[in-house]
Amino acid sequence: MTEEYRLSDWQYGKTKKKGKGGVLINLSPSGAVEIREGLVRPKMEKETAEAIAENPIAPVKVKAAYSGPLCRYIAHHKTAAVAEVLLARPRAAQEVLIVRALNGVRLHDAFPALGKEAETQSAYRVLEEQARCFAAKLGFEIGEGKSVWESFPPPFTDELALYEAVRGLSDHDLAGLQTLLAALSFGQGNCERLDTSDSLFNRVARDLSVDMKNHWRPDAAFFGRRNREQLVGIAKECGYAGSAGQLSAYKKADLVNSLIRHFQTAKGWTHAPTAAVQKAQEWLPEAMLFPAVDPNVPAEVEDAADPVEETTDED
């Protein structure tokens, strides 16, 4: 007995005269009852019967020529062979490395964020120009006025097309692109706090002798995030004012604008600097050091007291 909407004629055959057959009763979900007598099932291979149980025109399942474990075995040996040849072909190995890097690189959050600043600074502009340059070399132009970071690395959907583009680079450009990707993906870890530890980021910066005075100058974005008391302190440290009293009439906006002009003048100074200009040229907030110094965290003080000597009953 079955409960199908209709009987599938292909699944059954009629018995020959005087042959033995069965009776099939089908109770349709619609309530109709169908009875057929003298039916037999056609003979077929077990695999075929299973394959066409639901679909009479389904192809017969063919046993795989290579099993899963054997496929893995073959893939592993082919991988080792290609890797061995890549060892002897550094250029090809570099191409593969860059293709994989371009497909999976995660740019540091600093670059899209800095691109939104009203006034970009020199370090950022150098990196943005390099990204635009290499996008063009890979055959992907970024329109003027569009953020480079929305389109770099270039959005190749075809891995083979990307591979061909990378293969077309000169040795010099290939090395330059690899360097750029390393630079754009490296940076401070947690940007929501000062990095005051001996982190990899700080260690690399010190090994490279990075001095923020050569790459950054105080701007409106920096000063606008400081309160008035902090701005007064900066004004005294950088040579703009001798005392807080000189700034008593300044509102925060006045202080910000005055400090910006003071640092711009100091940067563009071409002859012997005055004392105030020299202070501005040498001024750097402690947070811009590697590692950063947090003024709210007191420096660790080592216990200089003499250790207490243990005594014994014999003393």
C-alpha positions in Angstrom: 0.0 0.0 0.0 1.3 3.5 -0.8 0.1 7.0 -0.1 1.3 8.9 -3.2 -0.6 11.5 -5.2 -0.3 9.2 -8.2 1.4 5.9 -9.0 4.5 6.0 -11.1 4.0 3.6 -14.0 7.7 3.3 -14.7 8.3 1.5 -11.4 6.0 -1.4 -12.2 5.3 -3.9 -15.0 2.4 -6.1 -15.9 2.7 -9.9 -15.4 2.5 -12.2 -18.4 -0.5 -14.4 -18.8 -0.9 -16.9 -15.9 2.0 -15.2 -14.2 2.0 -14.3 -10.6 1.6 -10.6 -9.7 0.9 -8.4 -6.8 -1.8 -5.9 -5.9 -1.0 -2.3 -5.2 -3.4 -0.1 -3.4 -2.6 3.7 -3.4 -4.5 6.0 -1.0 -3.9 9.5 -2.4 -3.7 12.5 0.0 -6.7 13.8 -1.9 -8.7 10.9 -0.7 -8.8 9.0 -4.0 -8.2 5.2 -3.9 -6.5 3.4 -6.8 -6.1 -0.4 -6.9 -3.9 -2.2 -9.5 -3.5 -5.9 -9.8 -1.0 -8.2 -11.5 2.0 -5.9 -11.0 5.6 -6.9 -10.8 8.8 -4.8 -10.3 11.3 -4.8 -13.1 14.7 -6.3 -12.4 17.6 -3.8 -12.2 21.0 -3.3 -10.4 20.8 -2.3 -6.8 22.8 0.9 -7.4 20.5 1.9 -10.3 17.4 1.3 -8.3 18.7 3.5 -5.5 19.7 6.2 -7.9 16.3 6.4 -9.7 14.1 5.8 -6.6 12.9 9.4 -6.7 13.7 10.3 -10.3 13.3 7.8 -13.2 15.7 9.8 -15.4 18.4 10.3 -12.8 21.8 9.2 -14.0 23.3 6.1 -12.6 25.9 6.9 -10.0 29.3 6.1 -11.2 31.9 5.0 -8.6 34.7 7.6 -8.3 37.9 6.6 -10.0 39.9 8.2 -7.1 38.8 7.9 -3.5 38.9 10.9 -1.1 42.1 9.6 0.7 43.8 9.0 -2.6 42.9 12.5 -3.9 44.5 13.9 -0.7 47.6 11.8 -1.3 47.9 13.0 -4.9 47.3 16.7 -3.9 49.9 16.6 -1.2 52.6 15.2 -3.5 51.8 17.7 -6.2 51.9 20.5 -3.7 55.3 19.4 -2.4 56.6 19.2 -6.0 55.4 22.7 -6.9 56.9 24.0 -3.6 60.3 22.5 -4.3 60.4 24.2 -7.7 59.3 27.5 -6.1 62.3 27.3 -3.8 64.5 27.5 -6.9 62.4 30.2 -8.5 62.3 33.2 -6.1 60.6 35.5 -8.5 57.7 33.0 -9.0 57.5 32.4 -5.3 57.2 36.2 -4.7 54.4 36.4 -7.3 52.4 33.7 -5.6 53.0 35.3 -2.2 51.8 38.7 -3.4 48.7 37.3 -5.1 47.7 35.5 -1.9 48.5 38.7 0.1 46.4 40.9 -2.2 43.5 38.5 -1.8 43.7 38.4 2.0 45.4 41.5 3.2 43.7 43.5 5.9 44.8 47.1 5.8 45.3 48.8 9.1 42.3 50.9 10.3 44.6 54.0 10.4 44.6 54.7 6.7 40.8 54.9 6.0 40.5 56.9 9.2 43.2 59.4 8.4 41.8 59.7 4.8 38.7 61.3 6.4 40.7 64.0 8.2 40.1 67.6 6.9 43.9 68.0 6.6 46.1 65.0 5.8 49.7 64.9 6.9 52.9 63.9 5.0 53.2 60.3 6.0 49.7 59.5 5.0 50.0 61.3 1.7 53.1 59.3 0.8 51.2 56.0 1.4 48.1 57.1 -0.4 50.1 58.0 -3.5 51.9 54.7 -3.5 48.6 52.8 -3.2 47.2 54.7 -6.2 50.3 54.1 -8.1 50.3 50.3 -7.6 46.6 50.1 -8.3 47.3 51.6 -11.7 50.2 49.3 -12.4 47.8 46.4 -11.7 45.4 47.8 -14.3 42.9 49.3 -11.9 42.5 53.1 -12.0 41.1 54.9 -8.9 39.1 57.9 -9.9 40.0 61.4 -8.5 38.0 62.2 -5.5 37.4 58.6 -4.6 38.9 57.1 -1.5 41.8 54.9 -2.4 41.1 52.7 0.6 37.7 51.6 -0.8 39.5 50.2 -3.9 42.9 49.1 -2.7 43.9 46.3 -3.0 42.1 46.3 -6.4 38.9 44.2 -6.3 39.9 41.3 -8.5 37.2 38.7 -8.5 39.3 36.4 -10.8 42.4 35.0 -9.0 44.0 34.1 -12.3 43.5 37.6 -13.7 45.2 38.9 -10.5 48.0 36.5 -11.0 48.6 37.6 -14.6 48.6 41.3 -13.5 51.2 40.5 -10.8 53.3 38.6 -13.3 53.4 41.6 -15.5 55.2 43.7 -12.9 58.9 44.4 -13.1 61.2 43.0 -10.4 61.5 46.5 -8.9 57.7 47.0 -8.8 57.1 43.5 -7.4 59.4 44.2 -4.5 57.8 47.6 -4.0 54.3 46.2 -3.9 55.3 43.6 -1.4 56.8 46.3 0.8 53.7 48.5 0.5 51.4 45.6 1.6 53.6 44.9 4.6 53.6 48.6 5.5 49.8 49.1 5.1 48.9 46.0 7.2 51.2 46.8 10.1 50.5 49.2 12.9 49.6 49.7 16.5 47.4 46.9 17.8 44.7 48.5 20.1 44.2 52.1 18.9 41.7 52.9 21.7 44.4 53.3 24.2 48.0 54.4 24.4 50.5 51.7 23.6 52.9 51.9 26.6 54.2 48.4 26.4 57.3 46.9 24.7 55.1 45.7 21.8 56.3 44.5 18.4 55.0 47.8 17.0 57.1 49.9 19.4 60.2 47.6 19.0 60.1 48.0 15.2 59.6 51.7 15.4 62.6 52.1 17.7 64.8 49.8 15.5 63.8 52.1 12.6 64.6 55.2 14.6 61.2 56.6 13.9 60.9 60.2 15.2 57.4 61.6 15.0 58.7 65.1 14.7 59.8 64.2 11.2 56.4 62.8 10.2 53.8 64.7 12.1 53.0 68.2 13.3 50.3 69.3 15.7 47.1 70.2 13.8 43.5 71.2 14.4 42.5 67.5 14.8 45.0 67.1 17.6 44.4 70.4 19.4 40.6 70.1 19.0 40.7 66.9 21.1 42.5 68.6 24.0 40.8 70.7 26.7 41.7 74.3 27.5 43.9 73.4 30.4 45.9 71.0 28.3 46.2 73.6 25.6 47.6 76.2 28.0 50.2 73.6 29.1 51.2 73.0 25.5 51.4 76.7 24.8 53.9 77.1 27.6 55.9 74.0 26.6 56.2 74.9 22.9 57.3 78.5 23.5 54.1 80.3 22.5 53.5 81.8 26.0 55.7 82.3 29.0 52.9 81.8 31.5 49.3 80.9 31.9 48.4 84.5 32.7 49.2 85.6 29.2 46.5 83.3 27.9 43.7 84.1 30.4 41.7 86.0 27.8 41.9 83.2 25.2 39.0 80.9 24.5 39.7 77.4 23.5 39.1 78.2 19.8 41.6 81.1 20.0 44.2 78.9 21.6 43.8 76.2 18.9 44.2 78.7 16.1 47.2 80.4 17.7 49.0 77.2 18.4 48.4 76.0 14.8 50.0 79.2 13.4 52.8 79.0 15.9 53.8 75.4 14.8 53.3 76.3 11.1 55.7 79.2 11.5 58.2 77.0 13.3 58.1 74.4 10.6 58.7 76.9 7.8 61.5 78.7 9.7 64.5 78.9 7.4 67.1 81.0 9.4 68.5 80.8 12.9 65.5 79.9 15.1 64.5 82.0 18.1 64.1 80.3 21.4 60.3 80.1 20.9 60.7 78.6 17.4 63.2 76.1 18.6 60.9 74.9 21.4 58.1 74.4 18.9 60.4 72.5 16.5 61.5 70.2 19.4 58.1 69.8 21.0 56.4 66.4 20.9 53.7 65.1 23.2 54.8 62.1 25.3 52.0 60.0 23.7 53.9 60.2 20.4 56.9 58.3 21.7 57.6 54.6 21.2 56.4 53.4 23.6 53.9 56.1 24.5 54.1 57.7 28.0 50.7 58.0 29.8 50.8 61.0 32.1 48.0 59.5 34.2 50.1 56.4 35.0 52.9 57.0 37.4 56.3 55.5 36.5 57.1 52.3 38.2 59.4 52.9 41.2 61.7 50.0 42.1 61.9 49.1 45.7 65.4 50.3 46.7 65.1 49.1 50.3 67.7 46.6 51.4 66.3 43.0 51.6 65.6 41.7 55.1 68.1 39.0 55.9 66.6 35.9 57.3 67.9 34.9 60.8 68.3 31.5 62.3 68.4 30.3 65.8 72.2 30.1 65.6 72.5 33.9 65.0 
